[in-house]
């Protein structure tokens, strides 16, 4: 061959390759026409995998109910036209999750198998999933075939995402990107031992930067951002609730799927929709996107979003049958007798003052540690455990979360300020009868005439103290309500003295901001204050039962251990507290 011809031949080869590549790309793009997809979402399932409870004959919404709806919609519109996403908190909150997290660690995890059975396209890592600890979520990450996403959980060893950051679906030639992000506020709630080796980036501007990068690399036609973050107020002020912040600010995104705060809500505009399905499989988020393609390009798109209420009576019976052996194993474990209870426990009585439920929690924390003072809040809004034989199942009602017990050093002044901040979230300053003592509001649907009263703030942050004798004056303003009279044994309480204080790992890590905003303690450096770390509080409760066998009022009401507190003046507080409780319940 004449060397003068070689450039011409080389050019011919290059042009031919480019033509082939262009042809392949063109063939992979959707044909001209309209394509419609359904985005179905769940979040904050909290281990509610089964439709049957473990005691009695009660039924509830669950993943088996969700599966019935998913199958129905796939049958109606075609499996390839349905995208199924969960926005996190799937590994904690129910007996079944606990059993496969900690009791049966050899079998493939139940959630992994259920998520694969249901055909989830992606699952986001939630803060309560991280709370289960490395052995649990690392196991899920290894064994679950469904992508487990958290792009903003950055490995401190590699500088890259510890979990998978995104997944790209290809449906009828349409490229659908799902990018997942966890809650950036995890450091404020959980002990570092649970998330060792990671740091968590705020969703702003991290999500937009990640989306921009992925759009450049992957050229998706649809972009779904799934975040384990609350809906929020779109004010950019709440790190744990950045859903509306993203909805208002993101570009190049079709759907924001949020979660975390258990609020069922949708928002939409011409260019983006937000979906939060709530919690515990009560609703399914339903998004619709319609795309029109011409010459391989999207020339128009239409978005819509709504919520689908789940009927607990509609169940995927094949799924129920397949996982029945797992249900029976969990039921057998959780119905084991662990002790006896002489009186009913009502968590809602915590809001009006001392009660048997809070006395039990405080007693367990003080006798299970070397702390002098205990801080604790009701973690079940309106739970009840009946007197009689106690099973392991009852322990989940008494203490539903996997919080460790921490003991930290605090001064008397910090303790007083902490309590002031706690009660500020809980009560109003009142001057006369008829005013609400509890901070409650009517959150009824304006389209109906019914009223639905609830607390303004989260009741799991309503800490009371044991180990002290104190009063809370409902007529005094914030900062002047709490009067600490003495320690429980009658000895002097001085603001300049140091005390060992028991609290949950959630609280010690900054949860609820009671330490930071209340006591003025830097929770980023809480290790400097931590005296001791104990096992999970439910484990301590179990050990307490193994030691004493029966829980009686006398056992948990020792005044020299737990002290006493009350709302004053009693003549004003008692009647109005009753009235407020009637509205709430």
C-alpha positions in Angstrom: 0.0 0.0 0.0 1.3 3.5 -0.9 2.0 5.4 2.4 0.3 8.4 0.8 -3.0 6.5 1.1 -2.7 5.6 4.7 -4.2 8.8 6.2 -7.2 8.4 3.9 -7.8 4.8 5.0 -7.4 5.8 8.7 -9.9 8.6 8.3 -12.3 6.2 6.6 -12.0 3.7 9.5 -12.6 6.5 12.1 -15.6 7.8 10.3 -17.0 4.2 9.9 -16.5 3.6 13.7 -18.2 6.9 14.5 -21.1 6.1 12.2 -21.5 2.6 13.9 -21.4 4.2 17.4 -24.0 6.8 16.4 -26.1 4.0 14.9 -25.9 2.0 18.1 -26.8 5.0 20.3 -29.7 5.8 18.0 -30.9 2.3 18.2 -30.8 2.2 22.0 -32.9 5.4 22.3 -36.7 5.1 22.6 -38.7 5.2 19.4 -40.9 8.2 18.8 -43.9 8.3 21.0 -45.2 8.7 24.5 -43.9 6.7 27.5 -45.6 6.7 30.9 -44.1 5.4 34.1 -45.4 4.9 37.6 -43.1 5.8 40.5 -44.3 3.9 43.7 -42.7 4.8 47.0 -42.6 3.6 50.6 -40.6 4.8 53.6 -40.2 4.4 57.3 -41.7 0.9 57.2 -39.8 0.3 60.5 -39.8 -3.4 60.3 -43.5 -3.8 59.7 -43.0 -6.7 57.3 -46.0 -8.9 58.3 -49.7 -8.1 58.3 -50.3 -10.1 61.5 -49.1 -9.0 64.9 -47.6 -11.5 67.3 -50.2 -11.3 70.0 -53.9 -11.8 69.5 -55.5 -11.7 66.1 -54.8 -8.1 65.2 -53.8 -7.2 61.6 -52.1 -4.1 60.3 -50.6 -2.5 57.1 -47.3 -4.1 56.2 -45.1 -4.9 53.3 -47.4 -7.8 52.4 -50.1 -5.2 51.9 -47.9 -3.0 49.9 -46.9 -6.0 47.7 -50.6 -6.5 46.8 -50.9 -3.0 45.5 -47.6 -3.1 43.6 -48.6 -6.3 41.9 -52.0 -4.8 40.9 -50.4 -1.7 39.4 -47.7 -3.7 37.6 -50.5 -5.9 36.1 -52.4 -2.8 35.0 -49.6 -0.8 33.4 -46.9 -3.4 32.8 -44.0 -4.3 35.1 -41.5 -2.4 33.0 -43.4 0.8 33.5 -43.3 0.7 37.3 -40.4 2.0 39.5 -40.4 1.0 43.1 -38.3 2.9 45.7 -38.0 2.9 49.5 -36.7 6.0 51.2 -35.2 4.3 54.3 -35.7 3.2 57.9 -36.6 -0.4 57.0 -34.4 -2.3 59.4 -35.6 -1.2 62.8 -38.8 -0.8 64.8 -40.5 -4.2 65.0 -39.9 -7.6 66.4 -39.2 -9.1 63.0 -36.4 -6.6 62.2 -34.9 -7.1 65.6 -34.9 -10.8 65.4 -33.1 -10.9 62.0 -30.8 -8.1 63.1 -29.6 -9.7 66.3 -31.1 -13.2 67.1 -30.8 -15.0 63.7 -27.6 -13.6 62.2 -26.9 -16.7 60.0 -29.9 -16.8 57.8 -30.2 -14.3 54.9 -31.8 -11.2 56.4 -35.6 -11.2 56.1 -35.7 -7.6 54.7 -33.2 -8.5 51.9 -35.4 -11.4 50.8 -38.6 -9.4 51.0 -37.2 -6.4 49.1 -36.0 -8.7 46.3 -39.3 -10.6 46.2 -41.2 -7.3 45.9 -38.9 -6.1 43.1 -37.7 -2.8 44.7 -35.4 -0.9 42.3 -33.6 0.9 45.1 -33.7 1.3 48.9 -32.2 4.3 50.7 -30.3 4.0 54.0 -32.1 5.6 56.9 -30.8 6.9 60.2 -32.5 4.0 62.1 -30.9 1.6 59.6 -27.5 3.0 60.7 -28.6 2.7 64.3 -28.6 -1.1 63.9 -24.8 -1.0 63.7 -22.2 -2.0 61.2 -22.7 -5.8 61.5 -26.4 -5.4 60.5 -26.3 -2.8 57.7 -23.0 -4.1 56.3 -24.7 -7.5 56.1 -27.6 -6.0 54.2 -25.2 -4.1 51.9 -23.4 -7.4 51.1 -26.3 -9.7 50.6 -29.2 -7.6 49.2 -29.4 -7.6 45.4 -31.4 -4.4 45.5 -29.2 -1.3 45.5 -28.8 0.2 49.0 -28.1 3.9 48.5 -26.6 6.7 50.5 -24.3 8.9 48.3 -23.7 11.4 51.1 -22.4 8.8 53.6 -18.7 9.3 52.7 -16.1 6.7 53.7 -13.3 8.4 55.6 -10.9 5.8 54.3 -11.6 6.3 50.5 -13.4 9.7 50.3 -16.1 7.9 48.2 -19.6 6.8 49.1 -19.6 4.1 51.7 -22.8 2.7 50.2 -23.9 2.6 46.6 -24.7 6.1 45.4 -27.1 5.6 42.5 -28.6 3.1 40.1 -29.6 3.5 36.5 -32.6 1.7 35.1 -33.3 1.2 31.4 -37.0 0.7 30.5 -38.0 0.5 26.9 -34.9 2.5 26.1 -35.7 5.2 28.6 -32.9 5.9 31.1 -34.1 6.4 34.7 -31.6 7.5 37.3 -32.3 7.0 41.0 -29.9 8.7 43.3 -30.1 8.0 47.1 -29.0 10.0 50.1 -29.3 9.4 53.9 -30.0 11.9 56.7 -27.0 14.2 57.2 -27.9 14.7 60.9 -27.0 11.1 62.0 -23.9 12.4 63.9 -26.3 14.3 66.2 -28.3 11.2 67.2 -26.1 8.1 67.2 -22.9 7.1 68.9 -19.9 7.2 66.6 -19.3 3.5 67.1 -22.5 2.9 65.0 -21.2 4.9 62.0 -17.5 4.6 62.5 -15.6 5.2 59.2 -18.1 7.6 57.7 -19.0 11.2 57.6 -22.4 12.6 56.4 -22.7 15.6 54.0 -25.6 18.0 54.1 -28.0 17.5 51.2 -27.5 21.1 50.2 -25.6 21.6 47.9 -24.4 17.9 47.8 -27.5 16.5 46.0 -27.4 19.1 43.2 -23.7 18.6 42.6 -24.2 14.8 42.5 -27.1 15.1 40.2 -25.2 17.4 37.8 -22.3 15.0 37.7 -24.5 12.0 37.1 -26.5 13.7 34.4 -23.3 14.6 32.5 -22.0 11.0 32.8 -25.2 9.0 32.3 -27.6 11.2 30.3 -30.7 10.0 32.0 -34.2 10.9 30.8 -35.8 10.8 34.2 -34.1 11.7 37.5 -35.4 10.6 40.9 -33.8 11.8 44.1 -34.7 9.6 47.1 -33.6 11.0 50.5 -34.0 9.9 54.0 -34.9 13.4 55.2 -38.0 15.1 56.5 -40.2 17.3 54.4 -39.3 20.4 56.5 -40.4 24.0 56.0 -38.3 25.0 53.0 -36.4 27.5 55.2 -33.0 25.8 54.9 -32.7 25.8 58.7 -33.3 22.1 59.7 -30.5 19.8 58.8 -32.6 16.6 59.3 -35.6 17.9 57.2 -34.4 19.1 53.8 -37.1 17.7 51.6 -38.8 20.9 50.7 -35.4 22.7 50.5 -34.5 20.3 47.7 -38.0 20.5 46.1 -37.6 24.3 45.9 -34.0 24.4 44.7 -33.1 21.4 42.6 -32.9 21.6 38.9 -32.8 18.7 36.4 -34.8 16.5 38.9 -38.3 15.1 38.3 -39.1 13.6 41.7 -37.9 14.1 45.3 -38.9 11.2 47.5 -38.5 12.1 51.2 -39.3 10.4 54.5 -38.1 10.5 58.1 -40.7 12.7 59.8 -43.7 10.2 59.1 -45.7 13.0 57.4 -47.8 11.9 54.5 -47.6 14.7 51.9 -47.2 15.5 48.3 -46.1 18.8 46.5 -45.9 19.4 42.8 -45.1 22.0 40.3 -44.7 21.9 36.5 -41.2 20.7 36.7 -40.8 18.6 40.0 -42.8 16.6 42.5 -42.2 15.7 46.1 -43.6 12.6 47.7 -43.5 11.5 51.4 -45.6 8.4 51.9 -45.6 8.7 55.7 -44.7 5.6 57.7 -45.5 2.0 58.6 -46.9 1.1 55.1 -50.1 3.1 55.7 -49.7 4.8 52.3 -47.9 4.3 49.0 -46.5 7.3 47.2 -47.6 7.4 43.6 -45.9 9.5 41.0 -46.6 9.6 37.3 -44.3 10.8 34.6 -45.3 11.0 30.9 -42.5 11.6 28.4 -42.9 12.3 24.7 -39.9 11.4 22.5 -39.0 12.6 19.0 -35.8 11.7 17.2 -34.5 10.1 20.4 -35.0 13.3 22.5 -37.6 14.2 25.2 -39.8 17.0 23.7 -42.3 17.2 26.5 -42.9 15.8 30.0 -45.8 15.8 32.4 -45.6 15.0 36.2 -48.2 14.2 38.8 -48.1 12.9 42.4 -50.5 11.5 44.9 -50.9 9.1 47.9 -52.5 5.7 47.8 -54.1 4.6 51.1 -53.2 1.0 51.9 -56.1 -1.3 53.0 -54.7 -3.8 55.4 -57.2 -6.4 54.4 -55.6 -6.6 50.9 -52.6 -8.9 51.2 -50.2 -10.7 48.8 -51.2 -14.2 50.0 -48.3 -15.8 48.0 -45.9 -13.5 49.8 -47.5 -14.3 53.2 -47.2 -18.0 52.5 -43.6 -17.8 51.3 -42.4 -16.0 54.4 -44.7 -17.8 56.9 -41.8 -19.8 58.4 -40.0 -16.5 59.2 -43.1 -15.1 60.8 -43.5 -18.2 63.0 -39.8 -18.0 64.1 -40.2 -14.4 65.1 -43.5 -15.1 66.9 -42.1 -18.0 68.9 -39.1 -15.9 70.0 -41.1 -12.8 71.0 -43.8 -14.7 72.9 -41.3 -16.1 75.3 -42.2 -15.3 78.9 -39.8 -12.8 80.5 -41.5 -11.9 83.8 -44.7 -10.5 85.3 -46.3 -7.0 85.7 -48.5 -6.2 88.6 -50.1 -3.0 87.1 -51.0 -1.6 83.7 -48.4 0.7 82.0 -49.7 3.6 80.0 -47.1 5.7 78.2 -49.5 8.6 77.7 -49.5 9.2 81.5 -46.0 10.5 81.1 -47.3 13.9 79.8 -49.1 14.8 83.0 -46.4 13.9 85.5 -44.8 10.9 87.2 -46.2 7.6 86.3 -45.4 3.9 86.5 -44.1 3.7 82.9 -41.5 6.5 83.4 -40.7 5.2 86.9 -39.8 1.9 85.3 -37.5 3.4 82.7 -35.8 5.6 85.2 -35.3 2.8 87.7 -33.8 0.5 85.0 -31.4 3.3 83.9 -30.3 4.2 87.5 -30.0 0.6 88.8 -28.3 -0.5 85.6 -25.6 2.2 85.8 -23.6 4.2 88.3 -25.5 7.4 87.5 -27.1 9.6 90.2 -29.6 11.2 87.9 -31.6 9.9 84.9 -33.1 11.7 81.9 -35.7 9.9 79.9 -38.8 10.5 77.7 -41.7 8.3 76.6 -40.7 6.6 73.3 -44.2 5.2 72.5 -46.8 8.0 72.1 -49.8 6.1 73.4 -48.7 2.5 74.3 -50.2 0.2 76.8 -48.9 -2.9 78.5 -51.5 -4.8 80.5 -50.8 -6.3 83.9 -50.0 -10.0 83.9 -47.5 -12.2 82.2 -44.9 -10.3 80.2 -43.4 -11.6 77.0 -40.4 -10.4 75.1 -42.9 -8.8 72.7 -44.0 -6.4 75.5 -40.5 -5.1 75.8 -40.8 -3.6 72.3 -43.9 -1.6 73.5 -42.1 -0.5 76.6 -38.9 0.4 74.8 -39.2 0.3 71.0 -35.7 1.6 70.0 -32.2 0.2 70.0 -30.8 3.1 72.1 -27.7 2.4 74.3 -27.5 3.8 77.8 -24.8 6.5 78.2 -23.6 8.2 81.4 -22.1 11.7 81.1 -20.8 14.3 83.5 -23.0 17.4 83.9 -23.0 20.3 86.3 -26.0 21.2 88.4 -26.5 24.3 86.3 -26.5 22.3 83.1 -29.0 19.9 84.5 -31.3 22.7 85.4 -31.0 24.4 82.0 -31.5 21.0 80.3 -34.8 20.5 82.1 -36.0 24.1 81.4 -35.4 23.4 77.6 -37.2 20.0 77.8 -40.3 21.5 79.4 -40.3 24.4 77.1 -41.0 22.0 74.3 -43.8 20.4 76.2 -45.8 23.1 78.1 -47.1 26.6 77.9 -47.0 29.4 80.5 -50.5 29.8 81.8 -52.1 32.3 84.1 -55.7 31.2 84.4 -58.0 28.3 84.0 -59.0 27.3 80.5 -55.6 27.9 78.9 -53.7 24.9 77.5 -50.9 23.7 79.7 -49.7 21.2 77.2 -48.3 22.6 73.9 -51.0 21.1 71.6 -52.6 22.2 68.4 -55.6 21.3 66.3 -54.1 19.6 63.1 -57.5 18.7 61.6 -57.9 18.5 57.9 -59.4 21.9 56.9 -61.7 20.1 54.5 -63.4 18.3 57.4 -65.1 19.5 60.5 -63.4 17.0 62.8 -60.6 18.1 65.2 -57.4 16.1 65.6 -55.3 17.5 68.5 -51.6 16.6 68.7 -48.5 17.9 70.3 -46.7 20.8 68.6 -43.4 19.1 69.2 -42.1 15.5 69.3 -43.1 13.7 72.5 -40.0 11.5 72.4 -38.1 14.7 73.4 -40.2 15.3 76.5 -37.5 14.4 79.1 -38.2 14.2 82.8 -35.6 13.6 85.4 -35.2 11.0 88.2 -32.8 11.2 91.1 -34.1 14.7 91.9 -36.9 16.3 93.8 -38.2 19.2 91.7 -41.2 21.2 90.7 -42.3 22.6 87.3 -44.3 25.8 87.7 -46.7 26.2 84.8 -47.3 29.9 85.6 -43.6 30.8 85.1 -41.9 31.6 81.8 -39.1 29.6 80.1 -36.0 29.7 82.3 -37.8 30.1 85.5 -40.2 27.0 85.6 -37.9 24.4 87.1 -37.1 24.5 90.8 -34.8 21.7 92.0 -35.2 21.2 95.7 -32.8 18.4 96.4 -31.3 15.1 95.3 -33.6 12.1 95.6 -32.1 11.1 99.0 -32.6 14.5 100.4 -29.0 15.7 100.1 -28.3 19.2 98.7 -28.3 19.9 95.0 -25.9 22.6 94.0 -25.5 24.1 90.6 -21.7 24.2 90.8 -21.4 20.4 91.6 -20.8 17.7 89.1 -23.2 14.7 88.6 -23.2 11.5 86.6 -26.3 11.6 84.4 -27.9 8.6 82.6 -29.5 9.2 79.2 -29.9 7.4 75.8 -27.2 7.4 73.2 -29.6 9.3 71.0 -29.8 12.1 73.5 -26.1 12.1 74.4 -25.2 12.4 70.7 -27.4 15.5 70.4 -30.9 14.2 69.6 -33.6 16.7 70.3 -30.9 19.4 71.0 -31.6 19.2 74.7 -27.9 19.0 75.5 -26.7 21.5 73.0 -29.5 24.2 73.0 -30.6 23.4 76.5 -27.5 22.7 78.6 -25.1 24.5 76.3 -22.9 21.3 75.8 -21.0 20.8 72.6 -22.3 17.4 71.5 -19.7 17.2 68.7 -17.2 16.6 71.5 -19.5 14.5 73.8 -16.8 11.9 74.3 -15.1 14.3 76.6 -18.2 14.0 78.9 -19.0 10.3 78.5 -18.2 8.3 81.7 -19.6 5.0 80.6 -21.4 3.2 77.8 -23.8 0.4 78.7 -25.8 -2.0 76.5 -29.1 -1.2 74.8 -31.8 -0.1 77.3 -34.1 -2.9 76.2 -31.3 -5.4 77.2 -31.1 -3.7 80.6 -34.8 -3.9 81.0 -34.6 -7.6 80.2 -31.8 -8.1 82.8 -34.0 -6.2 85.3 -36.8 -8.6 84.8 -34.5 -11.6 85.0 -33.3 -10.3 88.4 -36.6 -9.4 90.0 -39.1 -11.5 88.1 -42.1 -9.3 88.8 -42.4 -5.5 88.3 -44.4 -3.9 91.1 -45.2 -0.3 91.9 -43.1 -0.6 95.1 -40.1 -1.9 93.1 -40.0 1.1 90.7 -41.2 3.9 93.0 -38.4 4.1 95.5 -38.3 7.8 96.3 -34.8 7.7 97.6 -33.7 6.5 94.1 -36.0 8.2 91.6 -37.1 11.2 93.7 -40.3 13.1 92.8 -41.5 15.9 90.5 -44.8 17.5 89.7 -46.5 20.4 87.9 -47.4 23.2 90.2 -49.6 25.0 91.3 -51.6 21.8 91.6 -54.9 23.7 91.8 -54.4 25.1 88.3 -52.4 22.3 86.8 -54.5 19.2 87.6 -57.8 20.1 86.0 -56.3 21.7 82.9 -54.0 18.8 82.3 -57.0 16.5 82.4 -58.7 18.7 79.8 -55.7 18.7 77.5 -55.3 15.0 77.8 -59.0 14.5 76.8 -58.3 16.5 73.6 -55.2 14.5 72.8 -56.7 11.1 73.5 
